[in-house]
């Protein structure tokens, strides 16, 4: 019995010593202003703070980063736009990553981009903005004017023709139309931007899975931009089973459709006429006629912005 009593006493003294040591560590931690400020915001017992001091130290570092953060680009936290923070629940602490105010505001500000479905287009195009379009080249003015007019008229409920915009490589054709679609997205207008060559490849491999869903999505979207048409390999399937019914539907439903290409319509017609198996000028002409009914044709020859 004496031995057991002695053992219990030793354990009790060790626990007390350990608690005293942890308390001392906690007091040292409080010398750090960020740590002190964070724990002062938490309405819990000191014992709880001491038990969670290691995680509180980690949280205080991220809390300090947020206190001095200028913008999301300079975020120093492990998860950009988030901070590892304590949560008080029933007098205890738990920890999780919480979104910061800057990221929350940015997400809310860019929420309109959810109205634009994009397929295989770069971030620059996804985030294109009318306020950031390049205006130093007068060769772009007539296109910018068209887009501004289209936005104004569409907001009034007046649905006009889309645009067949062709010109030299890298002159910003896709960016301009994407900027217009993003501007309309702020008014909850749904649209889609698809890089045509890759979209066709992906569509072909989706037979037996979600082919219909993928095709119907772009066929029925209120506004559609088919990017880089003419860069794909022409096949009977892509021309007669995909592009032709797509344009026919959008023509009958009066859904504005936009195209960008490096080819003028005459060259594009020749492109559509030649497949691996044969030459079919009649079907190629039908495609081009539908394009002419759907769009206004404009050319833009401008500086290659990708070399800037």
C-alpha positions as CSV (number, residue, x, y, z in Angstrom):
1,X,0.0,0.0,0.0
2,X,2.9,2.4,0.9
3,X,4.5,1.7,-2.5
4,X,1.2,2.4,-4.3
5,X,0.7,5.6,-2.4
6,X,4.2,6.7,-3.3
7,X,3.7,5.9,-7.0
8,X,0.4,7.9,-7.0
9,X,2.2,10.8,-5.4
10,X,5.0,10.7,-8.0
11,X,2.5,10.7,-10.9
12,X,0.6,13.6,-9.4
13,X,3.7,15.6,-8.9
14,X,4.8,14.8,-12.5
15,X,1.4,15.9,-13.8
16,X,1.6,19.1,-11.8
17,X,5.2,19.7,-13.0
18,X,4.1,19.1,-16.6
19,X,1.1,21.5,-16.2
20,X,3.4,24.1,-14.7
21,X,5.9,23.7,-17.6
22,X,3.0,24.1,-20.2
23,X,1.8,27.1,-18.4
24,X,5.3,28.6,-18.5
25,X,5.5,27.9,-22.2
26,X,2.1,29.6,-22.7
27,X,3.3,32.7,-20.8
28,X,6.3,32.8,-23.1
29,X,4.0,32.6,-26.1
30,X,2.0,35.6,-24.9
31,X,5.0,37.7,-25.4
32,X,4.3,37.4,-29.1
33,X,1.9,40.2,-30.0
34,X,0.1,38.2,-32.7
35,X,-0.4,35.2,-30.4
36,X,-1.6,37.5,-27.6
37,X,-4.0,39.3,-29.9
38,X,-5.5,36.1,-31.3
39,X,-6.1,34.4,-27.9
40,X,-7.6,37.7,-26.5
41,X,-10.4,37.2,-29.1
42,X,-11.2,33.7,-27.8
43,X,-13.7,33.5,-25.0
44,X,-12.5,30.2,-23.4
45,X,-10.7,29.2,-20.2
46,X,-7.0,29.5,-20.0
47,X,-6.6,25.8,-19.5
48,X,-8.2,25.3,-22.9
49,X,-5.8,27.8,-24.5
50,X,-2.8,26.1,-22.9
51,X,-3.9,22.7,-24.1
52,X,-4.1,24.0,-27.7
53,X,-1.1,26.3,-27.6
54,X,0.8,24.6,-30.4
55,X,-2.1,25.0,-32.9
56,X,-2.8,28.5,-31.6
57,X,0.8,29.4,-32.4
58,X,0.3,28.1,-36.0
59,X,-3.0,30.0,-36.3
60,X,-1.4,33.2,-34.9
61,X,1.2,33.1,-37.7
62,X,-1.5,33.0,-40.4
63,X,-3.5,35.5,-38.4
64,X,-0.6,37.9,-38.5
65,X,-0.1,37.3,-42.3
66,X,-3.8,38.3,-42.8
67,X,-3.4,41.4,-40.6
68,X,-0.6,42.7,-42.9
69,X,-1.8,41.3,-46.2
70,X,-2.2,43.8,-49.1
71,X,-3.8,41.5,-51.6
72,X,-4.3,37.9,-52.5
73,X,-1.2,37.8,-54.7
74,X,1.0,38.5,-51.6
75,X,-0.8,35.9,-49.4
76,X,1.8,34.0,-47.3
77,X,-0.5,31.4,-45.8
78,X,-0.2,27.7,-46.7
79,X,-3.5,27.9,-48.6
80,X,-3.7,31.1,-50.6
81,X,-6.9,33.0,-49.6
82,X,-7.5,30.9,-46.5
83,X,-6.3,31.1,-42.8
84,X,-5.9,28.3,-40.3
85,X,-8.1,29.7,-37.4
86,X,-9.6,28.5,-34.1
87,X,-13.4,28.1,-33.6
88,X,-15.0,28.2,-30.1
89,X,-17.7,25.6,-29.5
90,X,-19.1,24.7,-26.2
91,X,-16.1,26.2,-24.4
92,X,-13.6,24.2,-26.5
93,X,-11.4,24.9,-29.5
94,X,-11.4,23.3,-32.9
95,X,-9.3,24.5,-35.9
96,X,-10.0,24.7,-39.6
97,X,-9.2,26.7,-42.7
98,X,-11.4,29.7,-43.2
99,X,-11.7,31.9,-46.3
100,X,-10.3,35.4,-45.9
101,X,-12.3,38.5,-46.6
102,X,-10.2,39.4,-49.6
103,X,-10.7,36.1,-51.3
104,X,-14.4,36.2,-50.3
105,X,-14.8,39.6,-51.9
106,X,-12.9,38.5,-55.0
107,X,-15.0,35.3,-55.4
108,X,-18.2,37.4,-55.1
109,X,-16.9,39.9,-57.6
110,X,-16.1,37.2,-60.1
111,X,-19.1,35.1,-59.5
112,X,-20.6,36.3,-62.8
113,X,-17.9,34.2,-64.6
114,X,-19.9,31.1,-63.7
115,X,-22.4,32.2,-66.3
116,X,-19.8,31.4,-69.0
117,X,-19.1,27.8,-69.9
118,X,-15.6,27.5,-71.3
119,X,-13.9,24.5,-73.0
120,X,-10.2,24.3,-73.4
121,X,-9.5,28.1,-73.4
122,X,-6.7,29.8,-71.4
123,X,-7.2,31.7,-68.2
124,X,-6.6,35.0,-70.0
125,X,-9.7,34.3,-72.2
126,X,-11.8,33.1,-69.3
127,X,-11.2,36.3,-67.4
128,X,-11.3,38.7,-70.4
129,X,-12.7,42.1,-69.6
130,X,-14.0,45.0,-71.7
131,X,-12.1,47.5,-69.5
132,X,-8.8,45.7,-70.3
133,X,-9.1,45.5,-74.1
134,X,-6.2,46.9,-76.1
135,X,-7.3,50.1,-77.8
136,X,-4.0,51.5,-79.2
137,X,-4.6,50.0,-82.6
138,X,-7.2,51.7,-84.8
139,X,-7.7,48.5,-86.8
140,X,-9.6,47.2,-83.8
141,X,-12.0,50.1,-83.4
142,X,-14.8,48.8,-85.7
143,X,-14.9,45.5,-83.8
144,X,-15.0,47.1,-80.4
145,X,-17.8,49.4,-81.6
146,X,-19.7,46.3,-82.8
147,X,-19.3,44.6,-79.5
148,X,-20.3,47.6,-77.4
149,X,-23.4,48.0,-79.6
150,X,-24.3,44.3,-79.3
151,X,-24.1,44.5,-75.5
152,X,-26.3,47.5,-75.3
153,X,-28.9,46.1,-77.7
154,X,-28.9,42.6,-76.1
155,X,-29.5,44.2,-72.6
156,X,-32.6,45.8,-74.2
157,X,-33.8,42.5,-75.4
158,X,-32.9,43.1,-79.0
159,X,-31.2,40.0,-80.4
160,X,-29.0,40.7,-83.4
161,X,-26.6,38.6,-85.5
162,X,-23.4,37.2,-84.2
163,X,-20.0,37.8,-85.6
164,X,-17.7,35.9,-87.9
165,X,-14.4,37.5,-87.0
166,X,-11.3,36.5,-89.0
167,X,-7.8,37.9,-89.2
168,X,-4.2,37.3,-88.5
169,X,-2.9,35.0,-85.8
170,X,-2.7,36.4,-82.3
171,X,-4.4,39.7,-82.9
172,X,-6.9,39.3,-80.0
173,X,-10.0,38.1,-81.8
174,X,-11.0,35.6,-79.2
175,X,-10.2,38.0,-76.3
176,X,-12.5,40.7,-77.7
177,X,-15.6,38.4,-78.0
178,X,-14.9,36.7,-74.7
179,X,-14.8,40.1,-73.0
180,X,-18.2,40.9,-74.5
181,X,-19.6,37.6,-73.2
182,X,-18.2,38.2,-69.7
183,X,-19.7,41.6,-69.7
184,X,-23.1,40.2,-70.4
185,X,-22.5,37.5,-67.8
186,X,-22.8,40.2,-65.2
187,X,-26.4,40.5,-66.3
188,X,-26.9,36.7,-65.8
189,X,-26.7,36.0,-69.5
190,X,-25.5,32.4,-70.1
191,X,-22.9,31.7,-72.8
192,X,-20.2,29.3,-73.9
193,X,-16.7,29.5,-75.4
194,X,-15.3,26.4,-77.0
195,X,-12.0,25.8,-78.7
196,X,-13.4,24.0,-81.7
197,X,-10.7,21.6,-82.7
198,X,-10.3,20.2,-79.2
199,X,-14.0,20.2,-78.5
200,X,-14.6,18.0,-81.5
201,X,-11.9,15.5,-80.4
202,X,-13.4,15.3,-77.0
203,X,-17.0,15.1,-78.3
204,X,-16.0,12.1,-80.5
205,X,-14.5,10.2,-77.5
206,X,-17.7,10.8,-75.4
207,X,-19.9,8.4,-77.4
208,X,-21.7,6.1,-75.0
209,X,-21.1,8.4,-72.0
210,X,-22.1,12.1,-72.0
211,X,-22.0,12.9,-75.7
212,X,-25.6,14.3,-75.8
213,X,-25.1,16.4,-72.7
214,X,-21.9,18.0,-74.1
215,X,-23.5,18.7,-77.5
216,X,-26.8,20.0,-76.1
217,X,-25.0,22.4,-73.8
218,X,-23.4,24.4,-76.5
219,X,-26.2,23.9,-79.0
220,X,-28.8,25.5,-76.7
221,X,-26.7,28.1,-74.9
222,X,-28.1,31.7,-75.4
223,X,-24.7,33.0,-76.7
224,X,-22.0,30.8,-78.3
225,X,-18.4,31.5,-79.4
226,X,-16.8,28.8,-81.5
227,X,-13.1,29.6,-81.4
228,X,-10.6,28.9,-84.1
229,X,-12.9,27.2,-86.6
230,X,-11.0,26.0,-89.6
231,X,-8.1,24.8,-87.5
232,X,-9.7,21.3,-87.2
233,X,-9.4,18.4,-89.6
234,X,-12.6,18.3,-91.6
235,X,-14.5,15.0,-91.4
236,X,-17.9,14.1,-92.7
237,X,-19.0,13.6,-89.1
238,X,-17.8,16.9,-87.7
239,X,-19.2,18.9,-90.7
240,X,-22.5,17.1,-91.3
241,X,-23.4,15.6,-88.0
242,X,-22.1,18.2,-85.6
243,X,-21.6,21.7,-87.1
244,X,-24.5,21.7,-89.6
245,X,-27.3,20.7,-87.1
246,X,-25.7,22.9,-84.5
247,X,-26.0,26.0,-86.8
248,X,-29.4,24.9,-88.1
249,X,-30.8,24.8,-84.5
250,X,-29.3,28.1,-83.5
251,X,-30.5,29.7,-86.7
252,X,-34.1,28.5,-86.1
253,X,-34.0,29.5,-82.5
254,X,-32.4,32.9,-83.2
255,X,-29.5,32.3,-80.8
256,X,-26.5,34.6,-81.6
257,X,-23.4,32.7,-82.6
258,X,-19.8,33.9,-82.9
259,X,-16.9,32.5,-84.7
260,X,-13.2,33.3,-84.8
261,X,-10.9,32.1,-87.5
262,X,-7.7,32.8,-89.3
263,X,-9.5,32.0,-92.6
264,X,-11.9,34.2,-94.6
265,X,-15.2,32.5,-95.6
266,X,-14.0,31.6,-99.1
267,X,-11.0,29.7,-97.8
268,X,-13.1,28.2,-95.0
269,X,-15.5,26.9,-97.6
270,X,-12.7,25.0,-99.4
271,X,-11.6,23.7,-96.0
272,X,-15.1,22.2,-95.4
273,X,-15.3,20.7,-98.9
274,X,-12.3,18.4,-98.5
275,X,-12.4,15.3,-96.3
276,X,-10.3,12.2,-96.2
277,X,-12.8,10.3,-98.4
278,X,-14.0,12.9,-100.9
279,X,-14.6,16.4,-102.0
280,X,-18.1,17.7,-101.4
281,X,-18.5,21.4,-102.4
282,X,-22.3,21.4,-102.0
283,X,-22.3,20.5,-98.3
284,X,-19.4,23.0,-97.7
285,X,-21.5,25.7,-99.4
286,X,-24.5,24.9,-97.1
287,X,-22.3,25.4,-94.1
288,X,-21.0,28.7,-95.3
289,X,-24.6,29.9,-96.2
290,X,-25.7,29.1,-92.6
291,X,-22.8,31.1,-91.3
292,X,-23.7,34.1,-93.4
293,X,-27.2,33.9,-92.1
294,X,-26.0,33.7,-88.5
295,X,-23.3,36.3,-88.5
296,X,-21.9,39.6,-89.7
297,X,-18.5,39.0,-91.3
298,X,-15.7,41.3,-90.1
299,X,-11.9,41.2,-90.7
300,X,-9.4,42.3,-88.1
301,X,-5.7,42.7,-89.1
302,X,-3.8,43.9,-86.1
303,X,-0.6,43.5,-84.1
304,X,0.2,40.0,-82.9
305,X,-0.3,40.6,-79.2
306,X,1.2,37.3,-78.2
307,X,4.6,38.7,-79.2
308,X,4.4,41.7,-76.9
